[in-house]
């Protein structure tokens, strides 16, 4: 797994570092909500989040965020100003 902001790597990680398996997360979440095909369960993130940087670095309008998981695919978004 990787994430870039404006072409700069911010996060690189591996699913082998996840504390629990996907089947366990699905089993747990399904105890209090109905899961449907295509649902996403957000389980956390590798080190490198902006809040933890010194000084903190937050996304701003115009930033380009790219992310990917090897063998699964990639995504690219541009941050827009909240209105």
Backbone as a chain_set.jsonl record, in Angstrom:
{"seq": "XXXXXXXXXXXXXXXXXXXXXXXXXXXXXXXXXXXXXXXXXXXXXXXXXXXXXXXXXXXXXXXXXXXXXXXXXXXXXXXXXXX", "coords": {"N": [[0.856, -1.171, 0.0], [0.471, 2.247, -0.716], [0.813, 5.838, -0.533], [0.755, 9.004, -2.005], [1.312, 12.513, -1.819], [1.022, 15.212, -3.823], [2.974, 14.031, -5.474], [4.904, 13.176, -3.668], [5.994, 10.58, -1.593], [4.107, 9.67, 1.185], [3.116, 7.628, 2.699], [3.918, 4.224, 3.082], [3.267, 0.878, 3.14], [2.288, -2.421, 4.248], [-0.071, -5.041, 3.901], [0.557, -7.093, 5.556], [1.206, -6.005, 7.939], [-1.079, -5.374, 9.244], [-3.144, -5.46, 12.119], [-5.234, -7.275, 12.442], [-7.087, -9.806, 10.699], [-8.911, -9.589, 7.584], [-11.252, -11.163, 7.517], [-11.884, -11.308, 10.21], [-12.436, -8.625, 10.788], [-14.68, -8.188, 9.174], [-16.474, -10.014, 10.312], [-16.71, -8.932, 12.901], [-17.773, -6.281, 12.397], [-20.169, -6.953, 11.165], [-21.708, -7.725, 13.279], [-23.093, -5.533, 14.242], [-24.098, -4.132, 12.079], [-25.489, -4.344, 8.759], [-23.729, -5.764, 6.153], [-23.09, -5.114, 2.756], [-22.485, -6.14, -0.681], [-19.566, -4.618, -1.936], [-19.234, -2.81, 0.133], [-17.018, -0.898, 2.188], [-14.648, -1.376, 4.688], [-13.029, 0.574, 6.811], [-9.947, 0.258, 8.213], [-7.748, 1.448, 9.317], [-4.445, 2.915, 8.974], [-1.17, 3.016, 7.422], [1.94, 4.204, 8.982], [2.639, 7.753, 8.741], [0.742, 9.732, 8.527], [-0.561, 13.059, 8.141], [-1.195, 14.499, 10.511], [0.53, 13.463, 12.402], [2.989, 14.459, 11.71], [5.838, 16.65, 12.121], [6.207, 19.945, 11.65], [2.58, 19.443, 11.808], [1.039, 18.413, 8.723], [-1.464, 19.222, 6.699], [-3.954, 18.343, 4.236], [-4.667, 20.505, 1.462], [-6.623, 22.714, -0.638], [-6.174, 21.976, -4.039], [-4.087, 20.173, -3.717], [-2.82, 17.016, -4.822], [-3.724, 13.733, -4.416], [-2.565, 10.503, -4.484], [-3.072, 7.024, -4.45], [-2.471, 3.541, -3.822], [-2.705, -0.049, -4.102], [-0.73, -2.769, -4.498], [-1.409, -4.99, -7.097], [-4.12, -4.613, -6.851], [-5.019, -1.993, -7.545], [-5.042, 1.549, -8.428], [-5.658, 4.952, -7.388], [-6.547, 8.377, -7.92], [-6.954, 11.625, -6.734], [-7.959, 15.059, -6.647], [-7.722, 17.585, -4.261], [-10.365, 19.669, -3.252], [-11.648, 22.883, -2.377], [-13.69, 23.2, 0.502], [-17.068, 24.065, 0.459]], "CA": [[0.0, 0.0, 0.0], [1.251, 3.481, -0.739], [0.062, 7.077, -0.715], [1.581, 10.167, -2.333], [0.676, 13.823, -1.867], [1.784, 16.034, -4.769], [4.104, 13.257, -5.976], [5.825, 12.807, -2.58], [5.499, 9.485, -0.768], [3.793, 9.956, 2.591], [2.878, 6.367, 3.382], [4.208, 2.954, 2.424], [3.009, -0.162, 4.123], [1.945, -3.743, 3.766], [-1.197, -5.656, 4.621], [1.097, -8.021, 6.557], [1.357, -5.256, 9.19], [-2.407, -5.13, 9.818], [-3.265, -6.181, 13.383], [-6.232, -8.333, 12.384], [-7.415, -10.253, 9.352], [-10.151, -9.055, 7.002], [-12.408, -11.962, 7.932], [-12.211, -10.911, 11.581], [-13.056, -7.297, 10.74], [-16.023, -8.371, 8.629], [-17.289, -10.705, 11.329], [-16.985, -7.979, 13.973], [-18.653, -5.209, 11.939], [-21.491, -7.504, 10.849], [-22.466, -7.897, 14.525], [-23.942, -4.374, 14.52], [-24.629, -3.531, 10.852], [-25.577, -5.229, 7.61], [-22.742, -5.497, 5.113], [-23.544, -5.392, 1.405], [-21.366, -6.199, -1.627], [-18.964, -3.318, -2.246], [-18.976, -2.016, 1.336], [-15.617, -0.738, 2.568], [-14.41, -1.29, 6.13], [-11.781, 1.296, 7.023], [-9.323, -0.38, 9.369], [-6.58, 2.174, 9.792], [-3.533, 3.423, 7.968], [0.246, 2.896, 7.77], [2.534, 5.445, 9.49], [2.882, 8.821, 7.787], [-0.378, 10.663, 8.424], [-0.178, 14.462, 8.305], [-1.336, 14.952, 11.897], [1.682, 13.007, 13.171], [4.231, 15.092, 11.251], [6.303, 17.812, 12.879], [4.855, 20.305, 12.093], [1.519, 18.728, 11.086], [0.82, 18.813, 7.329], [-2.82, 18.862, 6.308], [-4.277, 18.54, 2.825], [-5.273, 21.801, 1.141], [-7.164, 22.791, -1.997], [-5.168, 21.884, -5.089], [-3.22, 19.017, -3.514], [-3.175, 15.797, -5.552], [-3.501, 12.543, -3.593], [-2.552, 9.257, -5.237], [-2.916, 5.878, -3.558], [-2.562, 2.276, -4.523], [-2.387, -1.324, -3.471], [-0.178, -3.618, -5.544], [-2.28, -6.079, -7.504], [-5.526, -4.237, -6.731], [-5.262, -0.824, -8.37], [-4.605, 2.867, -7.985], [-6.67, 6.001, -7.429], [-5.967, 9.725, -7.879], [-7.948, 12.661, -6.488], [-7.469, 16.41, -6.364], [-8.453, 18.164, -3.138], [-11.06, 20.908, -3.583], [-12.047, 23.686, -1.225], [-15.015, 22.932, 1.036], [-17.979, 25.214, 0.374]], "C": [[0.896, 1.226, 0.0], [0.328, 4.673, -0.951], [1.06, 8.198, -0.984], [0.715, 11.421, -2.247], [1.577, 14.7, -2.725], [3.071, 15.343, -5.21], [5.092, 12.791, -4.924], [5.222, 11.676, -1.76], [5.271, 9.96, 0.658], [3.621, 8.665, 3.374], [3.268, 5.205, 2.483], [4.023, 1.878, 3.472], [2.652, -1.465, 3.448], [0.768, -4.286, 4.566], [-0.698, -6.647, 5.666], [1.258, -7.335, 7.917], [0.015, -4.96, 9.867], [-2.573, -6.016, 11.046], [-4.283, -7.308, 13.364], [-6.573, -8.643, 10.941], [-8.756, -9.691, 8.899], [-11.376, -9.838, 7.443], [-12.835, -11.594, 9.348], [-12.895, -9.561, 11.627], [-14.481, -7.411, 10.23], [-16.962, -9.02, 9.62], [-17.681, -9.732, 12.442], [-18.001, -6.919, 13.55], [-20.063, -5.731, 11.671], [-22.313, -7.795, 12.1], [-23.407, -6.727, 14.784], [-24.407, -3.635, 13.277], [-24.642, -4.57, 9.739], [-24.552, -4.811, 6.574], [-23.303, -5.937, 3.764], [-22.346, -5.47, 0.473], [-20.871, -4.797, -1.98], [-18.721, -2.441, -1.04], [-17.482, -2.002, 1.65], [-15.545, -0.628, 4.079], [-13.046, -0.638, 6.304], [-11.15, 0.806, 8.319], [-8.114, 0.36, 9.918], [-5.652, 2.518, 8.649], [-2.088, 3.188, 8.388], [0.775, 4.22, 8.343], [2.713, 6.472, 8.377], [1.74, 9.804, 7.643], [0.071, 12.076, 8.779], [-0.233, 14.964, 9.732], [-0.101, 14.593, 12.723], [3.001, 13.629, 12.753], [4.569, 16.3, 12.11], [6.868, 18.84, 11.92], [3.811, 19.523, 11.292], [1.334, 19.291, 9.678], [-0.548, 18.306, 6.892], [-3.015, 19.086, 4.819], [-4.932, 19.895, 2.636], [-5.76, 21.765, -0.304], [-6.03, 22.799, -3.014], [-4.216, 20.709, -4.928], [-3.742, 17.831, -4.326], [-2.767, 14.602, -4.702], [-3.603, 11.316, -4.494], [-2.34, 8.119, -4.248], [-3.054, 4.602, -4.35], [-2.232, 1.098, -3.64], [-1.946, -2.245, -4.597], [-1.119, -4.777, -5.828], [-3.755, -5.754, -7.443], [-5.859, -3.024, -7.594], [-4.777, 0.452, -7.722], [-5.751, 3.862, -8.125], [-5.962, 7.351, -7.31], [-7.099, 10.721, -7.685], [-7.245, 13.995, -6.291], [-8.355, 16.994, -5.276], [-9.09, 19.479, -3.588], [-11.478, 21.602, -2.29], [-13.47, 23.326, -0.802], [-15.853, 24.195, 0.947], [-19.282, 24.891, 1.017]], "O": [[1.949, 1.241, 0.638], [-0.779, 4.542, -1.472], [2.07, 8.33, -0.293], [-0.473, 11.388, -2.568], [2.747, 14.908, -2.403], [4.124, 15.973, -5.311], [6.036, 12.073, -5.252], [4.091, 11.779, -1.285], [6.146, 10.58, 1.263], [3.936, 8.603, 4.562], [2.987, 5.202, 1.284], [4.57, 1.969, 4.571], [2.709, -1.587, 2.225], [0.636, -4.019, 5.76], [-1.447, -7.01, 6.573], [1.427, -8.009, 8.933], [-0.019, -4.362, 10.943], [-2.19, -7.186, 11.026], [-4.205, -8.215, 14.193], [-6.361, -7.812, 10.058], [-9.618, -9.36, 9.713], [-12.424, -9.251, 7.713], [-14.028, -11.572, 9.648], [-13.825, -9.358, 12.408], [-15.393, -6.801, 10.788], [-18.118, -8.616, 9.749], [-18.833, -9.704, 12.876], [-18.979, -6.68, 14.257], [-21.043, -5.029, 11.923], [-23.505, -8.084, 11.993], [-24.416, -6.892, 15.469], [-25.058, -2.597, 13.4], [-23.898, -5.549, 9.777], [-24.506, -3.652, 6.163], [-23.914, -6.999, 3.65], [-21.289, -4.925, 0.79], [-21.664, -3.906, -2.285], [-18.059, -1.41, -1.165], [-16.776, -2.98, 1.403], [-16.3, 0.131, 4.685], [-12.022, -1.239, 5.979], [-11.743, 0.923, 9.391], [-7.519, -0.081, 10.902], [-6.034, 2.421, 7.482], [-1.796, 3.161, 9.584], [0.12, 5.252, 8.202], [2.915, 6.114, 7.216], [1.753, 10.632, 6.732], [0.964, 12.27, 9.604], [0.601, 15.778, 10.13], [0.273, 15.328, 13.636], [4.032, 13.36, 13.37], [3.696, 16.894, 12.744], [7.96, 18.615, 11.399], [4.117, 18.998, 10.222], [1.456, 20.497, 9.464], [-0.755, 17.103, 6.735], [-2.333, 19.91, 4.209], [-5.651, 20.383, 3.508], [-5.363, 20.903, -1.088], [-5.052, 23.532, -2.867], [-3.596, 20.285, -5.903], [-4.949, 17.663, -4.495], [-1.605, 14.473, -4.314], [-4.606, 11.118, -5.18], [-1.534, 8.228, -3.324], [-3.674, 4.577, -5.413], [-1.587, 1.217, -2.599], [-2.698, -2.479, -5.543], [-1.57, -5.462, -4.91], [-4.575, -6.533, -7.93], [-6.869, -3.023, -8.298], [-4.192, 0.451, -6.639], [-6.694, 3.639, -8.884], [-4.911, 7.457, -6.68], [-8.1, 10.666, -8.399], [-6.104, 14.059, -5.835], [-9.581, 16.914, -5.35], [-8.436, 20.304, -4.227], [-11.636, 20.965, -1.248], [-14.351, 23.165, -1.647], [-15.395, 25.275, 1.319], [-20.181, 25.731, 1.047]]}, "num_chains": 1, "name": "protein.A"}
